[in-house]
Each structure stands twice: as C-alpha cells, then as structure tokens.
Amino acid sequence: MESAANAIGSVPDVAARFKAALRGVASTVTVVTALDGERHHGMTATAFMSLSMEPPSLVVCINRSTLLHDILTSARRFCVNILDESQEPVSVAFSGGLHGDNRFAQGSWSRDQDGLAYLADAQANIFCSKAAAMPYGTHTLFIGEVTDVRFGESVSPLLYHNAAYCTSLPRSVHL
Ligand SMILES: Cc1cc2nc3c(=O)[nH]c(=O)nc-3n(C[C@H](O)[C@H](O)[C@H](O)COP(=O)(O)O)c2cc1C
C-alpha cells in the first residue's frame, strides 16, 4: 500500500510532483496557427486533445502570456498542425527559437483562402473554426470545430517525452 507521505495531494509541492508526472507523458507535438485579420502567428503546443465527433471538435490549451493567446482571442479560425518526426526544427523555431514572422522561414508553410498559415508537409493539418474559449488558471482552453483536414505522407508523429523530442515505434511487429 502507498505510504501517506507519497499520496497525491498530501505534500506541499504537489505542483512540482504534477510536473514530474507529466514529464513521463509522451505527447504529440503540434504548431497551432491563427490570424486575427492583421496579425498571424504560430506556436508549439502539446496541450491538444480531441473533444467530440458530434460535432468533430478539439481543444488546445494556450498560456495567457503568449502572443498566440492574444490573437486567438479575436480569431475566428485556427489550425492545428501535427508535426512529423522530421519537424523538430519547426517545433524549436515555434517555441521561442525564432520570433515573429521569422518562425515561418522554418518549414514549408502555405496559406489557405483566408490567409491562415498551415504547414504543407505536416503529418496532418486540422482546420477549425473557434467555437468557444474557457479561461482557467494561467491558460485558456480554445475549442475548435473541425472544418477540414489535410494529410501529409507519413504517419510518424514527433513526440515530446521526458523533456526531449522522440519518435514512436511499434512495440512489436505482427507479420
Ligand atoms: C514541446 C513544447 C510544447 C509546448 N506546449 C505548449 C502548450 O501546449 N501550450 C502553451 O501555451 N505553450 C506551450 N509551449 C510553450 C510555447 O511554445 C512557448 O512559450 C512559445 O515561445 C510561446 O510563443 P510566443 O513566444 O510567440 O509567445 C510548449 C513548448 C514546447 C517546447
């Protein structure tokens, strides 16, 4: 049985322990892009999940201190670009390695009919119209209703695990 000292919530540094637990979670790396009429921007985000199939929808959690948060607050649409394993440099650029428009020099970026940027050779691009936003703590949950999906050629996502980029490998091959 777990000792009382090790029980979740019984120690003062629960946030640090929560962070440590999250380090063990492998997450798919995305770059979320949006434009609000004048400004367009993108940033790396792993806090992404599917929400519902009726309607097809997803959630991204964005820190309120970021420029993308500011833009998403007034944007009507956004795109979740799911990176493939070759796109670590894109993730690095969009998580602070490069700033402003310079970020889009890393990777093959295109624009759709509205000017929304998408990574043309990403594993997938999920285009959304913003359906709702719910602030909580330091972040806001942006809910997107999926309006279109494009696929790249590979299905080999870039993952982030234990503070490092990695790839997924099948545990066993069934012939
Ligand atoms: C692997 C990885 C995943 C990240 N995931 C998120 C996330 O889900 N939400 C978030 O708000 N920031 C996340 N960040 C942090 C932002 O990408 C980073 O703060 C970025 O520089 C913010 O953009 P800005 O410089 O344009 O404000 C992540 C960073 C990395 C390296």
PDBQT file of the ligand as one rigid body, heavy atoms in Angstrom, charges set to zero:
ROOT
HETATM    1  C1  LIG A 201       7.329  20.758 -26.684  1.00  0.00    +0.000 C 
HETATM    2  C2  LIG A 201       6.645  22.037 -26.260  1.00  0.00    +0.000 A 
HETATM    3  C3  LIG A 201       5.278  22.034 -26.008  1.00  0.00    +0.000 A 
HETATM    4  C4  LIG A 201       4.610  23.202 -25.621  1.00  0.00    +0.000 A 
HETATM    5  N1  LIG A 201       3.257  23.161 -25.414  1.00  0.00    +0.000 NA
HETATM    6  C5  LIG A 201       2.601  24.287 -25.063  1.00  0.00    +0.000 A 
HETATM    7  C6  LIG A 201       1.196  24.272 -24.892  1.00  0.00    +0.000 A 
HETATM    8  O1  LIG A 201       0.536  23.257 -25.066  1.00  0.00    +0.000 OA
HETATM    9  N2  LIG A 201       0.576  25.444 -24.546  1.00  0.00    +0.000 N 
HETATM   10  C7  LIG A 201       1.275  26.602 -24.338  1.00  0.00    +0.000 A 
HETATM   11  O2  LIG A 201       0.658  27.627 -24.004  1.00  0.00    +0.000 OA
HETATM   12  N3  LIG A 201       2.615  26.649 -24.508  1.00  0.00    +0.000 NA
HETATM   13  C8  LIG A 201       3.304  25.530 -24.871  1.00  0.00    +0.000 A 
HETATM   14  N4  LIG A 201       4.651  25.557 -25.076  1.00  0.00    +0.000 N 
HETATM   15  C9  LIG A 201       5.379  26.830 -24.892  1.00  0.00    +0.000 C 
HETATM   16  C10 LIG A 201       5.297  27.750 -26.127  1.00  0.00    +0.000 C 
HETATM   17  O3  LIG A 201       5.535  27.067 -27.340  1.00  0.00    +0.000 OA
HETATM   18  C11 LIG A 201       6.343  28.877 -25.983  1.00  0.00    +0.000 C 
HETATM   19  O4  LIG A 201       6.160  29.534 -24.768  1.00  0.00    +0.000 OA
HETATM   20  C12 LIG A 201       6.282  29.858 -27.142  1.00  0.00    +0.000 C 
HETATM   21  O5  LIG A 201       7.518  30.511 -27.243  1.00  0.00    +0.000 OA
HETATM   22  C13 LIG A 201       5.194  30.896 -26.935  1.00  0.00    +0.000 C 
HETATM   23  O6  LIG A 201       5.062  31.660 -28.115  1.00  0.00    +0.000 OA
HETATM   24  P1  LIG A 201       5.384  33.235 -28.152  1.00  0.00    +0.000 P 
HETATM   25  O7  LIG A 201       6.899  33.291 -27.925  1.00  0.00    +0.000 OA
HETATM   26  O8  LIG A 201       5.011  33.626 -29.511  1.00  0.00    +0.000 OA
HETATM   27  O9  LIG A 201       4.593  33.907 -27.090  1.00  0.00    +0.000 OA
HETATM   28  C14 LIG A 201       5.344  24.401 -25.463  1.00  0.00    +0.000 A 
HETATM   29  C15 LIG A 201       6.732  24.410 -25.701  1.00  0.00    +0.000 A 
HETATM   30  C16 LIG A 201       7.370  23.237 -26.095  1.00  0.00    +0.000 A 
HETATM   31  C17 LIG A 201       8.863  23.265 -26.366  1.00  0.00    +0.000 C 
ENDROOT
TORSDOF 0
